[in-house]
Every structure is written in structure tokens, then in C-alpha cells.
Amino acid sequence: MSRAFVFPGQGAQTIGMGRALAEAYPAAKAVFDEVDAALGEKLSALIWEGDIAELTLTQNAQPALMATSIAALRALEAEGITVSSHAGFVAGHSLGEYSALCAAGALSLSDTARLLRIRGRAMQEAVPVGVGAMAALLGLDFEAAVAVAAEAAQGEVCQAANDNDPAQVVVSGHKAAVERAVEIAKARGAKRALLLPVSAPFHCALMQPAARVMAEALAAVVVDRPVVPVVVNVRAEAVTEPDRIRDLLVAQVTGSVRWRESVLWMEGAGVTEFWEIGAGKALSGMIKRIVSGEMSLRAIGTPEDVLGAKG
């Protein structure tokens, strides 16, 4: 049975996530300690007893979600379940791609935390607040959503940012263009089309300043060959070459998250089981809507989940 470990993106954050893992597994606690040290602040205190509005800030949510994912992975490792022996592929949704690369040994934990702090800040600062927006179009397939975005652009930026599942595509760009996309999508039969509560228009051309920042940041870190292939967002296929990984992480800032295609690629490569490692179950829901055949799904975010995985 081929298994993929997948890692969630922004939106899965909750106050208290990962705390039970840290209390049950010293190796999980060590992850939060190392991330705190890498960032020079007690991010763990914010995650476990802070304010959700502060945790949801992009520069905090990104390293926090990664830390929670890697803590869950370290708990699995403590029970004898490792990436190299139990997964054929790893993949992550947007920032989750960094968690996947860390899980597969391509990036060190400290570097991953620092990169995500830089990425979060750069994405936040790339566009002044109120200039950009994102919207979810539900009930339209990817081609239809791309056509909606193209019609809505009218000289501004509006592009399909996240191809999440067969009936959920997120568009991103200038606020007025995204608002036009919402109205056009409704007129074209979308079940729902709604603006998302995000602070910046991620994964579109407006993020170019952030891509430049990430190119510089990534050039300064070591990227090793991952122990298993990483199925990357912007290509929806497996990659193992370190320089290519680095280039694709830069491209990911402005490029689409091709999650639906990534899952289909893994299914085509023989994956029959997906383990969602970290906070929430958002990816499991998407995967369920993407795959047509029999698929086993498991979410691992608590000590009970870890022990259940041993069975």
C-alpha cells in the first residue's frame, strides 16, 4: 500500500494546537522549543494560550502550523513510524509544502521556521491592506473559474490561486477584480462565491515583491535531497532535486496551488492512503472530493491519533 503524508496550509490554525502532543511526547515538545529558539520568541505561548487574531496573522500562522505538523511527525517517529519507511511521497498545501520539505529532510527545522516567518511577513507586506482580496468559488470547476477570473480582470490582476478540489477554486488579485469575479461566478451558476477573510492576495502576480524576498532567503539556506519525493504545488508532480525545489518554492509565491492535480498525480502514482499530519482535517475533506477510487484517509493531530496510527 502506497501512502502519502500531507501537510495543511493556512486556515487550519487553532489556539492550543499541538499542546497535547508536546505534553505526551518529548520529541514533539522539542520541535516547539527549537522553533521558539529559531525565531527568538515564544511562538509556542501564542499557539497554546494566545489570541486567535494574533495567531492568524500570516507571519505567525505559517511557522505555527509547520511546528504543529512537525511535532505530530516527531510523535509518530517516537512510535516507530517514519517518513522514509512509511510514506512514498510527501506534499503540502501552500505553506504546508515547507512542512513537507522539512518532514522529508530537505530543510532543517530551524531554517523552515525562519523561512516561513520571512515568507509570512513578505506576503503580508507585498500588497497594502485593502488593495487585494481572495474569493472562493464553489461549484465551478477549474476551467470555469479560470474563465471567470480572466473576464473579471479588466486590466487588473485576477487569477486562479488555489485549485483545491473539483468544486472549490480560490481566485486572488486586486480587490475590485476579485469582487467582479464573485458576481460573474454567481451569474455562471456557482453554488456560492464569497470573499475570504485573508489579509493579502496570495498566489497571484501581486505577490512578486514577496517572491523576490523568498528568492534571496532561499539562496541562503541549505536544501538537501528529500528522503522521499515531494509533490510540489506549482508543478503537481514529484521533485527531488534540491536546486529545483528551491526554484519552485520561489515560483510558488506567485503561482497557483495545484492541489487537486497533485492529489490526482499521487493517486496515479499508486497512493491509496493519505495521512494528514498536523492541525485540522481540511485536506482530508478535499482529497475525499478529488479521488474517485477507494482511498484511506487519516488525520494525525493528537496523541490519540498517533497511537491509532500504530495499529
N, C-alpha and C positions, 0 to 999 in steps of 0.2 A: 504494500500500500504506500503510495507516494503522498507525502504530507508537506504542506507549506505553512510556515509561520508568518503571520501577517500582523502589521502594527498600525494602530489607529492614528488619525490626524486630529487637527484642532476641532473642538466642539465636544470632545469626549470628557473634558476635564470636570472634576467634581472635588469639592473640599473633602479631605480625608482619604483620597485615593492612594493606594499603596501602603497605608499605615499598618494595616493588619499583616501584610507581607513582611514589613520591616520588623514588626514585633515577633513574628513567628520564625523568621529566617535571618540570621546574622549576615549572610551574603547579600540579602536584599537591603538590609539597613546600610551596609557598606556602600551600596550604589548611591543612596541619598546623601551619605556623608561625602562621597567623592565629588558628586555634583555640587554640593554646597561649597566645597573647597575650591573647585574649578571656577566657580562664579564669584567666590569671595563674599558670599552672603548665605543666609539660612533660607534657601528656597523651600527646604523641607517644612519649615514652620509655616510658610504661606500655604503650601499644599495641604497640610494637615489641620491647621486651625486658623487659616487666614480668611480674607474676604473674597468671595467668588468673583466680584468685579475686578479685583486686582489680579487674581489668578488667571482670569480670562484675557488680560492684556497679552497681546501676541508674544511679546518678549519674555513673559513668564510662562504662558501656556505651553509654548514649544519645548523648552527644556524640561518642564514639569511632566508633560505627557511621556517624553522619552525616558525620563528617570523611572517613571512608574512601569513602563514596558520592560525596561532592562532589569528592574527589581523583580518583576514576575518571572523573567527568564532565568535570573540567578537562583530563584527559589526552585524552578524546575530542574536546574542543573544540580542543586543540592539533593534532589531526589533521583539523580542519575539520568535525567532527560536533557540531552544537549542538542544544539543546532546541527553539529556535524554528523551526529549519529541518528537523529530523529526527524530531520527536515531535508527535503530535496531542494527546496527553494525558500527564500525569504522575500517579502515585499512589504511596502508600507504606503499609506495614503498621505501624500504631500510631506509634511514634517515626519510622518511615520517611516519614510524612506531612510531618514537618518537613523532612526531606531533600528531598522532592518540592517543597515550597514554596520552599526555598532554591534548588533547581535551576531553578525557573521564575521566579526573581527576585522573588518575593513577600516574602521575608525576606532580610536580609543574612546573610552567613556568620557574622559575629561575634554578631549578635543570636540566630541559630539556635543557636549553641554555648551561649550564656548561658541561653537559654530551656530547652534540654534539660538543662543542669546543674540549673537550678531545678526542672524537671519531675521529673527523676530523684530529687532529694532529697525533693521534696514527696510523691511517690508512695511513697517508702520510709518517710517519717515519718507518713503518714496513718493507718497501722494498726500497732499494736505487733507486733513479730515474734512469730509463733506464733498470732496471733488469726485471721489469714486464710489462705487457700490457693487454689490453682488446680488444675484437673484436666483432662486431655484425654480426651474421649470419642470413641473411634474406632469407626466402623462404624454410627453413628447419624446421621440427617440432622438439620437444624437444628430442625425442628418437634419431633422426638422428644426432642432434647436440651433444648429449652425446657420440655417437659413434665416431663422428669426433674428439671430444676432447680427447677421450681415445686413438685413433690412433695417434694423434698429440703429445701426452705427451712424449713418448720415454724416460721415466725415469725422466722427469721434471714434474712440475705441470701444468696441463691444465684441467680446469673443467667448466661445465656449471654454470655460476654465476647468470644470470637473465633469468628466463623463462617468458618473457614479454607478448607474445601473440602467437597464433598458428603459426605465420611465422616470429617470431623475438626472437632469443635466443642469449644472450651475453656470450662469453667464457672469462675466465680470468686465468692468470698464468704467467709462465716465458715467456719473450718476444719471444724467438726463437720458443717455443712450440705454442704460440698463432699465430705467423706468419705461422707456418706449418698448423695450423687449418684453417686459411684463404684459403690457397691453396687447402687443402683437401676438404673443403666445396664447393669451386668453382667447383672442379672436380666432386663432387657428386650432382651437379645441383642446388646449392644455387643461388638465383637470384642475390644477392650481398653479399659480405663478406668483411668487411673493419675494419681496426684498428680504435679504438675510441680515441679522444683527451682527455685522462684522465691521471692523474699524478701518479696513482698507480693501481695495480691489485686487485680490491675489490672483496669481496665474494668468496675467494678461500683460500686454505690452507696456502698460503704465508702470510696471514693476522693474523696468530696465535699470533705474538707478540702484535698486537692490541687487540686481544681477551683477552689476559691476563690483559692488561691495563684496558679494559672495565669491566672485572670481578671485579677488585679492586674498580673502580669508582662506579659501580652499587651497590656494597656491602655497600657503604657509604651513599646511598640515600634512602629515604622512597618511597616504591612503594605501593600505595593503590589499592583497588579493583576498577576497572573501572566501571563507571555508566552504560555502555553498553559493551557487549563483543568485544574484539579486535581480528580481524582475522590476525594471525601473519604470517610473511613471510616464516619462515623455516618449519612450520607445515601445512600451508594452511587450518587452521581451527580456530574456535573461542576459546579464552582463557580468563579467568577472575581471576585466582589465582595469587596473587602478586609474590610469590616465583618462580612460573613457568614463569611468564612474565620476571622476572629478568634473569633467566637461558637462556631463548630463545633469549633475546637481546644479550647475550654473544655469543650464537651459531650463531646468525645472521651475525656476523663479518666475519666468515669463511664459512658460509653456503649459499646455493642458495636462491635467492629471488624468491619464487614460486608464482609470481603474477597471472599468467594465472589460476593456480589451485585455488588460493584464490578467484578470481572473480567467478569461476565456483562453488566453495563452497557456496559463498554468494547467487548466483543465485539459487542453490539447496535449500538454506535455506529460499527462498521466496522473496529475494530482487528483486525489479522491477525498482528501481530508484537509480542512483548513483550521488552524488554531489561531485565534485572535488573542494576541499577547498584550495585556495592559488594561487600560480603562475602557469600560463600556462594551457594547456589542454592535456598534453601528456597522462595522464592516461585515459582520456575520449576516446582518439583515440584507445588505447589498448583495453579498455573494449568493444568498438564497434566491434572490430575484434574477441573478445573472445566469447561473448554471442550469442546464436542462436535465442532466443526468442525476444519478444518486450521488449525494455529497454529504460527508460527515462534517459537522461544524462544532467547534468547541471554543468557548471563551475562557481565558485564564487571567483573572484579576484578583483572586483572593487565595488564601491558604487552602481553603476547601477545594477550589478549582484545581490547584496544583496537586493535591492528594488524589483527586478524582482522575487526573491525567495519568497517574501511575498505574491505575487499574488497566 
